[in-house]
Amino acid sequence: MNRLFHPDSPVMNVIVKIGSILIVNLVGVLLCIPVITAVPSFLAMYYALVKAVRADEGYPVREYFHGLKLYFVRGLIAEVLLVLLGALLVFNRAYVPELKGWAAAAGVVLYDICLVFLGLLTVWVIPVLSRFTVSFGKYLKLLLSMAFRSLPFTIGAVILTAGAVLTVWWKPVTVLVVPGLYLYLVSFLTEPVLRKYMPPKEAQNDWYYRIPVTLGELLSPKTFPEESSEETQTEPDIK
């Protein structure tokens, strides 16, 4: 029983992760109340959950505010661009049916394709912004490459996103849990793809490379010290 509740045991590890997700979610949702800060806040939440919860580096709330400081401007710019582009497409899509004949049908199909295209790119915005610092053109290139070259991961992320949005819309009180849980779960789809675009592990010594992305890494249990002797205690292995 003592071993079950050891600080490094699997049970305590799960409890700590759940608590961290809930705390980061609460802080992030509170800072989303001014709607204009939604994307920067979600960006900081993703950064904190991936770094502090999945890579076990730092403290969740501290990493959240660190991420907010790092990514506020780029998150704000991304939010403005996404809202403007999305509003433009939706407005034009609503106007097109007023046209006559084949032009109306073709226009509806075209705008529907554009909206789907935007949705596929949008699920990658937060992961990409949280990991890379490049020019706008390279950001766009990364979004396009990840969205379509890793289409199964993109579809999975879209399904998770739709599920999270519908859950909050159906039961608004779930906003106290769902956003953080969604970002944590979606990272299992996005991080393996992000790893492919990062420099070789040998060339870097960063926490990004301690995030488990392969099946073997995800299933590898962490070791924890024996209670019988201090001399046999060792630090948990980082896989």
C-alpha positions in Angstrom: 0.0 0.0 0.0 2.9 2.4 0.8 4.4 1.6 -2.5 1.1 2.3 -4.2 1.0 5.9 -2.9 4.8 6.5 -3.3 5.3 9.9 -4.9 6.8 8.2 -8.0 4.2 5.4 -8.3 2.0 5.2 -11.3 -1.1 5.9 -9.2 0.3 9.1 -7.8 1.7 10.0 -11.2 -1.9 9.9 -12.6 -3.3 11.8 -9.7 -0.7 14.6 -10.0 -1.2 14.8 -13.8 -5.0 15.1 -13.4 -4.6 17.8 -10.8 -2.1 19.7 -13.0 -4.5 19.6 -16.0 -7.4 20.9 -13.9 -5.3 23.7 -12.3 -3.9 24.9 -15.7 -7.3 24.6 -17.2 -8.9 26.8 -14.5 -6.2 29.5 -14.8 -6.4 29.4 -18.6 -10.2 29.6 -18.7 -10.2 32.6 -16.4 -7.7 34.4 -18.6 -9.9 33.6 -21.6 -12.8 35.7 -20.3 -11.7 38.7 -22.3 -12.3 36.8 -25.6 -9.4 38.5 -27.4 -7.0 36.6 -25.2 -8.5 33.1 -26.0 -5.8 31.9 -28.4 -2.8 33.3 -26.4 -4.3 31.6 -23.3 -4.8 28.3 -25.1 -1.3 28.6 -26.5 0.1 29.0 -22.9 -2.1 26.1 -21.7 -0.7 23.8 -24.4 2.9 24.9 -23.6 2.4 24.3 -19.9 0.7 20.9 -20.2 3.2 19.6 -22.7 6.2 20.9 -20.7 5.2 20.4 -17.1 2.8 17.5 -17.3 4.1 15.4 -20.2 7.8 16.2 -20.1 7.8 16.7 -16.2 9.8 19.9 -16.5 8.9 22.8 -14.2 5.6 23.7 -12.4 2.3 23.8 -14.4 1.1 27.3 -13.3 4.5 28.8 -13.6 5.0 27.4 -17.0 1.6 28.7 -18.0 2.5 32.3 -17.2 5.9 31.8 -18.8 4.2 30.5 -22.0 1.7 33.4 -21.9 4.6 35.9 -21.7 6.5 34.1 -24.5 3.6 33.7 -26.9 1.1 36.4 -26.2 1.8 38.5 -29.2 2.0 35.8 -31.7 -1.1 34.2 -30.3 -3.0 37.5 -30.5 -1.9 38.0 -34.1 -3.0 34.4 -34.9 -6.4 34.9 -33.3 -7.1 38.1 -35.2 -6.1 36.5 -38.5 -8.2 33.4 -37.9 -11.3 35.4 -36.8 -11.1 37.8 -39.8 -10.5 35.0 -42.3 -13.2 32.8 -40.8 -15.7 35.6 -40.6 -15.0 36.6 -44.3 -15.5 33.0 -45.5 -18.7 32.6 -43.4 -20.1 35.9 -44.6 -19.4 35.2 -48.2 -20.8 31.6 -47.9 -24.0 33.1 -46.5 -24.3 35.5 -49.5 -23.5 33.1 -52.3 -26.9 31.3 -52.3 -28.5 34.6 -53.4 -26.8 34.1 -56.7 -28.7 32.2 -59.4 -28.0 29.0 -61.3 -24.8 27.0 -61.2 -22.8 30.0 -59.8 -24.6 29.6 -56.5 -24.0 25.9 -56.2 -20.4 26.2 -57.2 -19.9 29.1 -54.8 -21.3 27.2 -51.9 -19.1 24.2 -52.6 -16.0 26.4 -53.0 -16.6 28.2 -49.7 -17.4 24.9 -47.9 -14.0 23.5 -49.1 -12.3 26.7 -47.9 -13.9 26.4 -44.5 -12.8 22.7 -44.2 -9.3 23.7 -45.4 -9.2 26.4 -42.7 -10.4 24.0 -40.0 -7.6 21.5 -40.9 -5.0 24.2 -40.6 -6.5 25.7 -37.4 -5.9 22.5 -35.3 -2.2 22.9 -35.9 -1.9 26.6 -35.1 -1.4 26.2 -31.3 1.1 23.3 -31.5 3.2 25.0 -34.2 3.2 28.5 -32.6 4.3 26.9 -29.3 7.3 25.1 -30.8 8.7 27.2 -33.6 9.9 30.8 -34.0 10.0 31.4 -37.8 8.7 33.9 -40.3 5.0 34.1 -41.3 5.7 32.3 -44.6 7.4 29.4 -42.8 4.6 29.2 -40.3 2.2 28.8 -43.1 4.4 26.2 -44.8 4.6 24.2 -41.6 0.8 24.3 -41.1 0.2 23.1 -44.6 2.8 20.4 -44.4 1.6 19.1 -41.1 -2.1 19.3 -41.9 -1.9 17.3 -45.2 1.3 15.2 -44.9 0.1 13.9 -41.5 -3.6 13.7 -42.5 -4.6 10.9 -40.1 -3.2 12.9 -37.1 -5.0 16.0 -38.4 -8.3 14.1 -38.7 -7.9 12.8 -35.2 -7.2 16.3 -33.9 -10.3 17.6 -35.7 -12.4 14.9 -34.1 -11.1 15.8 -30.7 -11.6 19.5 -31.3 -15.2 19.0 -32.5 -15.9 16.7 -29.5 -14.5 19.3 -27.0 -16.5 22.2 -28.6 -19.7 20.2 -28.7 -19.3 19.1 -25.1 -18.8 22.6 -23.9 -21.7 23.9 -26.0 -24.0 21.1 -24.6 -22.9 21.5 -21.0 -21.2 24.8 -20.4 -20.1 23.8 -16.9 -17.6 21.3 -18.6 -15.5 24.3 -19.5 -13.9 23.8 -16.1 -12.4 20.5 -17.3 -12.7 20.1 -21.1 -10.2 22.7 -22.6 -7.2 21.5 -20.6 -8.1 17.8 -21.1 -8.5 18.4 -24.8 -5.1 20.1 -25.1 -3.5 17.3 -23.1 -5.0 14.6 -25.3 -4.5 16.3 -28.6 -0.8 16.6 -27.8 -0.5 12.9 -28.2 -1.4 13.4 -31.8 0.5 16.6 -32.5 3.8 15.9 -30.7 4.9 12.9 -32.8 4.4 15.1 -35.9 6.2 18.1 -34.4 9.2 15.9 -33.5 9.7 15.2 -37.3 10.3 18.9 -38.0 12.6 19.5 -35.1 16.4 19.3 -35.2 18.0 15.9 -34.5 18.0 15.0 -30.8 21.8 14.8 -30.7 22.0 18.5 -31.7 19.8 19.7 -28.9 19.4 19.2 -25.1 15.9 20.5 -24.5 12.8 19.3 -22.7 11.0 18.9 -26.0 12.9 15.7 -26.5 11.7 14.3 -23.2 8.1 14.2 -24.3 7.2 10.6 -25.0 5.9 10.2 -28.6 6.5 6.6 -29.6 4.4 3.7 -28.3 7.5 2.3 -26.5 8.1 5.6 -24.7 4.5 5.9 -23.8 4.4 2.4 -22.3 7.7 2.6 -20.5 7.1 2.8 -16.8 9.1 5.2 -14.7 11.3 3.7 -12.1 11.1 4.9 -8.5 13.4 4.3 -5.5 13.1 1.4 -3.2 11.8 2.3 0.3 14.1 -0.2 2.1 17.4 1.6 1.6 18.4 5.2 0.9 21.6 3.9 -0.8 19.6 2.1 -3.5 17.6 5.2 -4.4 18.0 6.5 -8.0 16.5 9.3 -10.0 13.6 8.2 -12.3 14.9 7.1 -15.7 14.1 9.6 -18.6 13.2 7.6 -21.6 
